[in-house]
Amino acid sequence: MFFSLIIPVYNRPDEVDELLESLSKSDYKENFEIVIVEDGSSVRCEDEVRKYESKLSISYYFKENSGPGDSRNFGMKKAKGDYFIIFDSDCIIPSQYLTEVDKALKENYVDCFGGPDKALDSFSDIQKAINFAMTSFLTTGGIRGGSEKIDKFQPRSFNMGISRKAFEASNGFGNIHPGEDPDLSIRLWNLGFETKLFSKAFVYHKRRIDWDKFSVQVNKFGKARPILNNWYPKYNKLTFFFPSFFILGFALAVVLLIFTIDFLLKLYLFYFLVLFLVSSYQNKSVKIGYLSVIAVWKQFYGYGTGFMESFVKIIILKQKPQTAFPELFFKI
């Protein structure tokens, strides 16, 4: 099997340098290619790509900006491989990654897989806290953290593999962003393809975000979900509503406190205490434990409020998604 690694990038040459450096240390014994797609960047990564041309098989393409989904599709059309692996530019790839993927595909082949993400010691405290919020079993990030206790796994495009056959049958990613990866997963299921989590094929996901960017990001995630639920009602799940229930429950807890009823607020405080203790232990840092509580609150609040706004506009008011949330759609 010949792997083509597809990496869209937008104004992030330093990230590309780190990513290619990690891939140059791969222990995979077979040949593979890397396809870099510059998505209309004003700060290009051509110089960084040239640094690794003697170590890696790399092709570089520049195109007009049309978003990550379309850039991935562009890269897959240019690639030579029979199996594509997609990374975000802010990922660092462990040396054993391709070997683990190759082993997993030989043991139980699927036309689409996804892998979890982890944090490196070199990441900032905020990055580690956000990683905890996005991967912990105590939050909605449990699946991203590697849990296999699910009937169908929806790969995320920061660490995702798809066969050429599945790509050509599905036409790849759509123009919604975020939400393009679950959209593709569901379309693949409807076409008869299977998806699977490869828990050992993890990447170190740097997440180039601060608190404000994180809040905006998870809010967009929340807005995208009712759109996907509307498109594919068969795959709607109660768990998608949990962050909104969490926020509404907290508001109710504050109201009850006015009437000296504090049991619900105590439950929330207990939950936050557990988050703090688990993160402090896992990260060996009380500071990161504290920051993780902030990250989880921002995750639930951003996603929950975005979900509720989108639910009202898309599900109740029946607005067209592209009209209600034009910021979620790239023009291709």
C-alpha positions in Angstrom: 0.0 0.0 0.0 1.3 3.4 -1.0 0.4 6.2 1.4 0.0 9.8 0.2 0.0 12.3 3.1 -2.2 15.3 2.4 -1.4 18.5 4.3 -3.3 21.8 3.7 -1.6 24.9 5.1 -2.6 28.5 5.5 0.1 31.0 6.5 1.9 28.5 8.8 5.4 27.9 7.5 6.8 27.2 11.0 4.2 24.5 11.6 5.1 22.9 8.3 8.7 22.8 9.3 7.9 21.0 12.6 5.6 18.6 10.9 8.1 17.7 8.1 10.9 17.3 10.7 8.8 14.8 12.5 8.0 12.9 9.3 11.7 12.8 8.4 12.1 10.6 11.5 9.5 8.0 10.5 10.4 4.4 11.1 8.1 3.2 8.3 10.2 1.1 5.9 8.1 1.6 2.7 8.0 4.7 0.4 5.4 7.3 0.9 4.7 10.8 -0.5 3.8 14.1 1.1 1.5 16.6 -0.7 1.6 20.1 0.6 -1.3 22.3 -0.5 -0.8 26.0 0.1 -4.4 27.4 0.5 -3.9 31.0 -0.8 -1.4 31.9 1.9 0.3 35.3 1.9 3.1 33.8 4.0 4.2 30.6 2.1 6.1 27.6 3.2 8.1 26.9 0.0 11.4 27.4 1.8 10.5 25.0 4.5 9.5 22.4 1.9 12.8 22.7 0.1 14.7 21.9 3.3 13.3 18.4 3.3 13.3 17.6 -0.4 16.4 15.5 0.0 14.9 13.5 2.9 11.3 13.1 1.9 9.2 12.7 -1.3 7.3 16.0 -1.3 5.2 17.8 -3.9 4.1 21.4 -3.3 1.1 23.2 -4.8 -0.3 26.7 -4.4 -3.9 27.5 -5.0 -6.4 30.2 -4.3 -8.0 30.2 -0.9 -11.1 27.9 -0.7 -10.8 26.4 2.7 -9.3 23.2 4.2 -11.9 20.8 2.8 -11.4 21.8 -0.8 -7.7 22.0 -0.3 -7.6 18.4 0.9 -9.7 17.4 -2.1 -7.2 19.2 -4.3 -4.3 17.4 -2.7 -6.0 13.9 -3.1 -6.6 14.6 -6.8 -2.9 15.4 -7.2 -1.6 12.5 -5.1 -0.3 9.2 -6.5 -1.2 6.9 -3.6 -4.0 4.4 -3.2 -4.6 5.5 0.4 -4.6 9.1 1.6 -3.7 10.3 5.2 -4.7 13.8 6.1 -3.0 15.9 8.7 -3.5 19.5 9.9 -0.4 21.6 9.7 -0.3 22.0 13.5 0.3 18.3 14.1 3.6 16.6 15.0 3.7 12.9 13.9 5.3 10.2 16.1 7.9 8.1 14.3 5.8 4.9 14.6 2.6 6.4 13.2 2.7 5.1 9.6 3.9 1.7 10.8 0.9 1.5 13.2 -1.5 2.5 10.4 0.0 -0.1 8.0 -0.3 -2.8 10.7 -3.9 -1.8 11.5 -5.0 -1.8 7.9 -3.5 -5.2 7.3 -5.2 -6.6 10.3 -8.6 -5.1 9.7 -8.9 -3.1 6.5 -11.3 -0.2 6.4 -11.7 2.5 3.7 -11.6 5.3 6.3 -10.0 5.6 9.7 -9.3 8.3 12.3 -6.8 8.5 15.1 -6.7 10.3 18.5 -4.5 13.2 19.5 -2.2 13.9 22.4 -0.1 16.7 23.8 3.7 16.9 24.0 5.5 18.2 27.1 6.8 21.1 25.0 3.2 22.4 24.5 2.1 25.5 26.4 0.0 25.1 29.6 -3.0 26.5 27.8 -2.5 24.1 24.9 -2.3 21.2 27.4 -5.5 22.4 29.1 -7.3 22.6 25.8 -6.0 19.2 24.9 -7.5 17.8 28.2 -10.8 19.4 27.4 -10.9 18.0 23.9 -9.8 14.5 24.7 -10.8 13.6 28.3 -13.3 10.9 29.1 -14.9 13.5 31.5 -15.9 15.7 28.7 -17.5 15.3 25.2 -13.9 14.8 24.0 -13.8 11.2 25.1 -14.0 9.9 21.6 -11.2 12.1 20.4 -9.2 10.9 23.3 -9.3 7.3 22.0 -12.5 5.7 23.3 -13.8 2.9 21.2 -17.1 2.5 23.1 -19.1 3.8 20.1 -21.0 2.1 17.3 -19.7 4.3 14.5 -16.5 6.4 14.7 -16.4 9.7 12.9 -12.8 10.5 12.0 -11.5 14.0 12.4 -9.6 15.6 9.6 -6.5 16.5 11.7 -5.7 12.8 11.7 -7.7 10.9 9.1 -7.1 8.2 6.5 -9.3 7.5 3.4 -8.8 5.2 0.5 -8.7 6.5 -3.1 -11.8 4.3 -3.8 -13.8 6.0 -1.0 -12.6 9.4 -1.9 -13.6 9.0 -5.6 -17.0 7.5 -4.6 -17.8 10.3 -2.1 -16.1 13.3 -3.9 -14.4 14.0 -0.7 -15.1 16.9 1.7 -17.9 19.4 1.3 -17.7 23.2 1.8 -19.0 23.4 5.4 -16.3 24.2 8.0 -16.2 23.0 10.7 -18.3 19.9 10.2 -16.7 18.8 7.0 -15.3 15.6 8.5 -18.5 14.2 10.2 -20.3 15.2 7.0 -17.9 13.1 5.0 -18.1 10.2 7.4 -21.9 10.0 7.2 -21.8 10.1 3.4 -19.3 7.3 3.4 -21.6 5.2 5.7 -24.5 5.9 3.3 -22.3 4.6 0.4 -21.6 1.4 2.3 -18.0 2.2 3.5 -16.9 1.5 7.1 -14.9 3.8 9.4 -12.8 2.8 12.4 -10.7 4.3 15.2 -7.1 3.3 15.1 -6.2 4.1 18.7 -2.5 3.6 18.3 -2.3 6.0 15.3 -2.2 9.1 17.4 -0.7 12.5 16.6 0.5 15.4 18.7 -2.0 18.1 17.9 -0.6 21.5 18.8 -3.8 23.5 18.4 -2.5 27.0 17.6 -5.2 28.7 19.7 -5.6 31.0 22.7 -8.7 31.3 24.8 -10.6 33.6 22.4 -9.8 31.5 19.4 -10.8 28.4 21.2 -14.2 29.9 22.2 -14.8 30.9 18.6 -13.8 27.4 17.4 -16.1 25.4 19.7 -18.9 27.8 19.1 -18.7 27.0 15.4 -18.6 23.3 16.2 -21.9 23.8 18.1 -23.4 25.7 15.2 -22.4 23.0 12.7 -24.0 20.1 14.5 -27.7 21.0 14.1 -27.0 21.6 10.4 -25.6 18.0 10.1 -28.5 16.7 12.2 -30.9 18.4 9.7 -29.1 16.9 6.8 -28.7 13.4 8.3 -31.5 13.0 10.9 -30.8 9.2 11.1 -27.5 9.9 12.9 -28.8 12.5 15.4 -27.8 11.6 19.0 -28.9 12.8 22.4 -25.3 13.3 23.3 -25.0 16.2 20.9 -27.4 18.1 23.2 -25.4 17.6 26.3 -23.3 20.8 26.3 -26.5 22.9 25.9 -28.2 20.9 28.7 -25.0 21.6 30.8 -25.3 25.4 30.3 -29.0 25.5 30.9 -28.6 23.4 34.0 -25.9 25.7 35.3 -28.3 28.7 34.8 -31.0 26.8 36.7 -28.5 26.1 39.5 -27.8 29.8 39.9 -31.6 30.6 39.9 -32.2 28.0 42.5 -29.5 29.4 44.7 -31.5 32.6 44.9 -34.1 30.6 46.7 -31.4 28.9 48.9 -31.6 25.6 47.0 -28.0 24.7 46.4 -27.9 21.0 45.6 -27.6 21.5 41.9 -24.8 24.0 42.1 -23.0 21.6 44.5 -23.2 19.0 41.7 -21.5 21.4 39.3 -18.9 22.3 41.8 -18.2 18.6 42.4 -17.8 18.0 38.7 -15.4 20.9 38.3 -13.4 19.6 41.3 -13.1 16.2 39.6 -11.9 17.9 36.4 -9.3 19.8 38.4 -8.0 16.8 40.2 -7.9 14.5 37.2 -6.2 17.0 35.0 -3.7 18.0 37.7 -2.8 14.3 38.1 -2.6 13.5 34.4 -0.5 16.6 33.6 1.4 16.7 36.9 0.5 20.3 37.3 -2.0 22.1 39.5 -1.8 25.1 37.2 -2.8 23.0 34.2 -5.6 21.5 36.3 -6.9 24.9 37.0 -6.6 25.9 33.3 -8.4 22.7 32.3 -11.5 23.8 34.3 -11.5 27.0 32.4 -11.1 25.1 29.1 -13.9 22.7 29.8 -16.3 25.6 30.7 -15.4 27.4 27.5 -15.9 24.2 25.6 -19.3 23.6 27.0 -20.4 27.2 26.9 -19.1 27.9 23.4 -20.5 24.7 21.9 -23.7 24.8 23.9 -24.7 28.3 23.0 -23.7 27.8 19.3 -25.8 24.6 19.2 -28.8 26.3 20.7 -28.6 29.3 18.3 -28.3 26.9 15.3 -31.1 24.6 16.6 -33.5 27.5 16.7 -32.5 28.9 13.3 -32.1 25.6 11.4 -34.5 23.1 13.1 -37.3 25.4 14.4 -37.2 28.4 12.0 -36.1 26.2 9.0 -33.6 28.7 7.8 -31.2 27.8 5.0 -27.8 27.0 6.6 -25.8 29.0 4.2 -28.0 32.0 4.9 -28.2 31.6 8.7 -24.4 30.9 9.1 -22.5 32.1 6.0 -19.2 32.0 8.1 -19.5 28.2 8.1 -19.4 27.8 4.3 -16.5 28.3 1.9 -17.3 29.2 -1.7 -15.7 26.6 -4.0 
